[in-house]
Amino acid sequence: MIKSSNKGFYLEHKVTTKENFYSIGRLYHTHPKLIAAFNGLDMAKGLSLGQSLNIPLTDTNYSQAANLKSGVPVYYVSGEKEGLMTVSNKNNKVQLANLRNWNKLSGDNLPAGKKLIVGFLITNEMQDRMVAITEIKKEVVTPPAEEKKKDVAETKKDEPEIKKEEPLVVKEEQKKTEPVVVKQEEKVVPSSAGYFKTFFDQQIKQSPVSKENTVTSGIFKTISGWQDRKYYMLIDKVEPGTIVKVTNPSNNKAIYAKVLSGMEGIRQNQGMDIRISNSAASALEITEQDKFIVKVNY
């Protein structure tokens, strides 16, 4: 079940035996340092059995695209007097056509308590785990013939229809919902400055630029940014999700990058103030692979 806070959308996860930041990060396709930062935790102190974690939903592990072929459904439960437009506005303004298609809806009116798919968690490991749990339940529970037919009929009634040519989509376990805060719809910026420029402009309207530093930077590798121009960075003492303007002083080219997490405590980061994604470095026309100087504003 999708939830929301002032940090953004997230899912709840309860720590089980032998789980740590890294295994949970793989499960949700999220960097472990981002999970720690989102929850205000110190990775060095580890996790406790039964501890509740909030798992951030980001561009790397959550999609609301119409052409999605697989993923674990993420749900929202409608409240009193909520129509489909309200549900869309409360869930990143997901397209109404997608909501109708995913949930097999013929109209926009909804009863209170209606469980709706509003997006998909993109993670192969979670899909494999959910499939395994489903198979175990099939082997252990074998209802009588009449009850089994009834269960199958009810299941088909409740579950969204799945097209034959598409892979099976496994549902995420339902949890109680909480009110969801409206999130501004992201708009693609067809500029070399990057996808997040519009968000930077909105950000400085609420909190004017107060930091302007010349720093030593390195590069981390990611598949993001080469086509969609979504640039990312690592920096200490800056809230994850903050948009930072990064400028190459040698040619004055600038991009806008979203902060994923900090760098503190990782030996490979010694001597560096920040790291930017390899696609960001390419957009800035930086050729050095080790260390280089950039300016940051936020």
C-alpha positions as CSV (number, residue, x, y, z in Angstrom):
1,M,0.0,0.0,0.0
2,I,1.4,3.4,-1.0
3,K,2.0,6.0,1.7
4,S,3.3,9.5,1.7
5,S,5.2,12.0,3.9
6,N,6.9,15.3,3.4
7,K,9.9,13.3,1.9
8,G,7.7,11.7,-0.8
9,F,6.0,8.4,-1.5
10,Y,7.1,5.2,0.2
11,L,6.2,1.6,1.2
12,E,6.4,0.0,4.6
13,H,8.7,-2.9,5.2
14,K,9.2,-5.0,8.4
15,V,12.7,-6.4,8.9
16,T,12.8,-10.2,9.0
17,T,15.5,-12.7,9.9
18,K,18.9,-12.2,8.2
19,E,17.8,-9.0,6.4
20,N,20.1,-5.9,6.4
21,F,20.2,-2.6,4.5
22,Y,21.8,-4.2,1.5
23,S,19.4,-7.2,1.1
24,I,16.4,-4.9,1.6
25,G,17.9,-2.4,-1.0
26,R,18.2,-5.3,-3.5
27,L,14.6,-6.4,-2.7
28,Y,13.2,-2.9,-3.5
29,H,15.8,-1.9,-6.2
30,T,16.9,1.0,-4.0
31,H,20.4,2.1,-2.8
32,P,20.8,1.1,0.9
33,K,22.2,4.5,1.8
34,L,19.0,6.1,0.4
35,I,16.9,3.8,2.6
36,A,19.0,4.8,5.7
37,A,18.8,8.5,4.9
38,F,15.0,8.3,4.2
39,N,14.6,6.8,7.7
40,G,17.2,8.9,9.5
41,L,19.2,5.8,10.4
42,D,22.9,5.1,10.7
43,M,23.9,2.1,8.5
44,A,26.7,1.2,10.9
45,K,24.3,0.4,13.6
46,G,22.4,-2.2,11.6
47,L,18.7,-3.2,11.8
48,S,16.6,-5.0,14.4
49,L,14.2,-8.0,13.8
50,G,10.7,-6.6,13.4
51,Q,11.9,-3.0,12.8
52,S,9.7,-1.0,10.5
53,L,11.3,0.8,7.6
54,N,9.9,3.2,5.0
55,I,11.1,2.3,1.5
56,P,11.2,5.4,-0.8
57,L,9.5,5.1,-4.2
58,T,11.8,6.8,-6.7
59,D,12.4,6.9,-10.5
60,T,14.5,3.8,-10.2
61,N,12.1,1.5,-8.6
62,Y,8.5,2.8,-9.2
63,S,6.7,3.4,-12.5
64,Q,3.3,4.6,-13.5
65,A,4.0,4.2,-17.2
66,A,1.2,2.9,-19.5
67,N,3.4,0.5,-21.4
68,L,4.8,-1.3,-18.3
69,K,5.0,-5.1,-19.0
70,S,5.8,-6.3,-15.5
71,G,6.1,-5.3,-11.9
72,V,4.5,-5.7,-8.4
73,P,1.3,-3.6,-8.2
74,V,1.3,-0.8,-5.6
75,Y,-2.2,0.1,-4.2
76,Y,-4.1,3.0,-2.9
77,V,-7.5,2.7,-1.1
78,S,-10.1,5.4,-2.0
79,G,-11.6,7.5,0.7
80,E,-15.1,9.0,1.2
81,K,-16.3,11.0,-1.8
82,E,-13.1,10.4,-3.8
83,G,-13.4,10.1,-7.5
84,L,-10.8,8.9,-10.0
85,M,-9.5,12.4,-10.5
86,T,-8.8,12.8,-6.8
87,V,-7.0,9.5,-6.7
88,S,-4.9,10.6,-9.6
89,N,-4.0,14.0,-8.0
90,K,-3.0,12.2,-4.8
91,N,-0.8,9.8,-6.6
92,N,1.6,11.9,-8.7
93,K,-1.2,12.7,-11.2
94,V,-1.1,9.3,-12.7
95,Q,-3.0,9.3,-16.0
96,L,-6.7,8.6,-15.7
97,A,-6.5,6.2,-18.7
98,N,-3.9,4.1,-16.9
99,L,-6.0,3.9,-13.7
100,R,-9.1,2.8,-15.7
101,N,-7.0,0.2,-17.6
102,W,-5.2,-1.3,-14.6
103,N,-8.3,-1.5,-12.5
104,K,-10.8,-2.4,-15.3
105,L,-13.0,0.6,-14.5
106,S,-15.8,1.8,-16.8
107,G,-16.4,5.1,-14.9
108,D,-14.7,7.7,-12.7
109,N,-17.0,7.3,-9.6
110,L,-15.6,5.2,-6.8
111,P,-17.0,3.7,-3.6
112,A,-15.1,4.3,-0.4
113,G,-12.6,1.6,0.4
114,K,-12.0,0.7,-3.2
115,K,-8.5,-0.8,-3.7
116,L,-6.8,0.6,-6.8
117,I,-3.5,0.0,-8.6
118,V,-1.8,3.3,-8.9
119,G,1.7,2.1,-10.1
120,F,4.2,-0.7,-10.1
121,L,7.2,-1.5,-8.0
122,I,10.0,-2.4,-10.5
123,T,12.1,-5.2,-8.9
124,N,12.9,-8.7,-10.1
125,E,13.8,-9.9,-6.7
126,M,10.5,-8.9,-5.2
127,Q,8.6,-10.5,-8.0
128,D,10.6,-13.8,-7.5
129,R,9.8,-13.7,-3.7
130,M,6.1,-13.1,-4.2
131,V,5.9,-15.9,-6.8
132,A,7.6,-18.2,-4.4
133,I,5.2,-17.3,-1.6
134,T,2.2,-17.9,-3.9
135,E,3.5,-21.3,-4.9
136,I,4.0,-22.3,-1.2
137,K,0.5,-21.3,-0.4
138,K,-0.9,-23.4,-3.3
139,E,0.9,-26.5,-2.0
140,V,0.0,-26.1,1.6
141,V,-3.7,-25.1,1.3
142,T,-6.0,-27.4,-0.7
143,P,-9.7,-26.4,-0.2
144,P,-12.6,-28.8,-1.0
145,A,-13.8,-28.7,-4.6
146,E,-16.8,-26.5,-4.0
147,E,-14.9,-24.0,-1.8
148,K,-12.1,-24.0,-4.3
149,K,-14.4,-23.0,-7.1
150,K,-15.9,-20.3,-4.9
151,D,-12.4,-19.0,-4.0
152,V,-11.3,-18.9,-7.6
153,A,-14.5,-17.0,-8.6
154,E,-13.9,-14.4,-5.9
155,T,-10.3,-14.1,-6.7
156,K,-11.0,-13.4,-10.4
157,K,-13.7,-10.9,-9.3
158,D,-11.3,-8.9,-7.1
159,E,-8.1,-9.1,-9.2
160,P,-7.5,-7.0,-12.3
161,E,-7.6,-8.9,-15.5
162,I,-4.2,-9.8,-16.9
163,K,-3.7,-9.9,-20.6
164,K,-2.5,-13.3,-21.9
165,E,0.5,-11.9,-23.8
166,E,1.9,-10.1,-20.7
167,P,3.9,-11.6,-17.8
168,L,2.0,-12.4,-14.6
169,V,1.9,-9.4,-12.3
170,V,2.1,-10.4,-8.6
171,K,0.3,-8.3,-6.0
172,E,2.1,-6.7,-3.0
173,E,0.6,-7.5,0.4
174,Q,-2.2,-5.1,1.4
175,K,-1.6,-2.8,4.4
176,K,-3.7,-0.1,5.9
177,T,-3.5,3.2,4.0
178,E,-2.8,6.6,5.3
179,P,-3.7,10.0,3.8
180,V,-1.6,10.8,0.8
181,V,-0.1,14.2,0.1
182,V,-0.5,15.6,-3.4
183,K,2.8,15.5,-5.3
184,Q,3.6,17.9,-8.1
185,E,3.6,16.2,-11.5
186,E,7.1,16.0,-13.0
187,K,7.5,17.6,-16.5
188,V,10.2,16.6,-18.8
189,V,12.5,19.4,-19.6
190,P,13.9,19.1,-23.2
191,S,17.1,20.8,-22.3
192,S,20.7,19.7,-21.8
193,A,20.3,21.1,-18.2
194,G,18.3,18.1,-17.4
195,Y,14.9,16.7,-16.3
196,F,15.1,18.3,-12.8
197,K,15.5,21.9,-13.8
198,T,11.8,22.7,-13.4
199,F,12.0,21.3,-9.9
200,F,15.0,23.4,-9.0
201,D,13.1,26.5,-10.1
202,Q,10.1,25.5,-7.9
203,Q,12.5,24.7,-5.0
204,I,14.2,28.1,-5.0
205,K,10.8,29.8,-4.9
206,Q,10.2,28.2,-1.5
207,S,13.8,28.2,-0.3
208,P,16.2,30.6,-2.1
209,V,19.7,29.5,-3.0
210,S,21.9,29.8,0.1
211,K,24.9,27.7,-0.8
212,E,27.5,28.3,-3.6
213,N,30.6,26.2,-3.3
214,T,33.5,25.1,-5.5
215,V,34.0,21.4,-4.7
216,T,36.1,18.3,-5.7
217,S,33.9,15.7,-7.4
218,G,34.1,12.2,-8.7
219,I,31.8,10.0,-10.8
220,F,29.6,7.0,-10.0
221,K,28.1,4.8,-12.7
222,T,24.4,4.6,-13.4
223,I,22.2,3.7,-16.4
224,S,20.0,6.7,-15.7
225,G,20.3,10.0,-17.5
226,W,21.5,9.0,-21.0
227,Q,18.0,9.2,-22.6
228,D,15.8,10.8,-20.0
229,R,18.4,13.4,-18.7
230,K,17.7,12.5,-15.1
231,Y,21.0,13.3,-13.3
232,Y,21.9,12.3,-9.8
233,M,24.5,13.0,-7.2
234,L,25.9,12.1,-3.7
235,I,26.7,14.8,-1.2
236,D,26.9,14.9,2.6
237,K,24.6,17.1,4.9
238,V,22.0,17.7,2.1
239,E,18.5,16.3,2.3
240,P,17.9,13.4,-0.2
241,G,15.6,14.7,-2.9
242,T,17.1,18.2,-3.0
243,I,17.9,19.5,-6.5
244,V,21.4,20.9,-6.9
245,K,22.7,23.0,-9.8
246,V,26.2,21.7,-10.9
247,T,28.4,23.8,-13.1
248,N,31.6,23.0,-14.9
249,P,33.7,26.2,-14.4
250,S,35.9,25.4,-17.4
251,N,33.0,25.9,-19.9
252,N,30.1,27.2,-17.7
253,K,27.9,24.3,-18.7
254,A,25.3,23.4,-16.0
255,I,23.0,20.6,-15.1
256,Y,20.5,19.9,-12.3
257,A,20.9,16.8,-10.2
258,K,18.8,15.2,-7.5
259,V,20.6,14.2,-4.3
260,L,20.3,10.4,-3.6
261,S,22.2,10.1,-0.4
262,G,25.4,11.2,1.5
263,M,29.0,9.9,1.1
264,E,30.2,9.7,4.7
265,G,31.9,6.5,5.9
266,I,32.8,5.1,2.5
267,R,36.6,4.8,2.0
268,Q,36.4,5.3,-1.8
269,N,35.0,8.8,-1.3
270,Q,37.9,10.1,0.6
271,G,39.3,13.3,-0.9
272,M,35.9,14.1,-2.6
273,D,33.2,16.4,-1.6
274,I,30.5,15.0,-4.0
275,R,30.0,12.4,-6.7
276,I,27.9,12.9,-9.8
277,S,26.4,10.3,-12.2
278,N,28.4,9.5,-15.3
279,S,25.6,10.8,-17.5
280,A,25.8,14.1,-15.6
281,A,29.6,14.3,-16.1
282,S,29.1,13.6,-19.8
283,A,26.5,16.4,-20.1
284,L,29.0,18.8,-18.5
285,E,31.7,17.7,-21.0
286,I,33.9,16.5,-18.2
287,T,36.6,14.1,-19.4
288,E,38.4,13.3,-16.2
289,Q,37.5,10.0,-14.6
290,D,39.2,10.4,-11.2
291,K,38.7,13.9,-9.7
292,F,37.7,17.3,-11.0
293,I,36.3,20.6,-9.9
294,V,32.7,21.8,-10.2
295,K,30.5,24.5,-8.6
296,V,27.3,23.6,-6.8
297,N,24.4,25.9,-5.9
298,Y,21.4,24.9,-3.8
